[in-house]
Amino acid sequence: EAQAGDDLSIRTVADWDTLLILYNDLGELLDENDDGANLNNLNSQIDFTVPADGTYIIEVRGFFDEVGGEYILRIEA
């Protein structure tokens, strides 16, 4: 559960090209990122201010649906 007004940084750490996608609890797309600006070219990052209390869905997959591998998902407030 996220709280309205929370500033979150969501990012991946992987050695393959990740795509990070953020949805609300209705499955509506809120944001997506392939290559985070301050990361190496394989990792993704979304900086997000939570608009309303609730549940949010984070999807990690390979860019162009490529097969991925292990990754770390970091969420920092």
Salt bridges, closest charged atoms under 4 A:
GLU59 OE2 - ARG61 NH1 3.49
ASP65 OD1 - ARG61 NE 3.75
GLU76 OE2 - ARG11 NH2 3.57
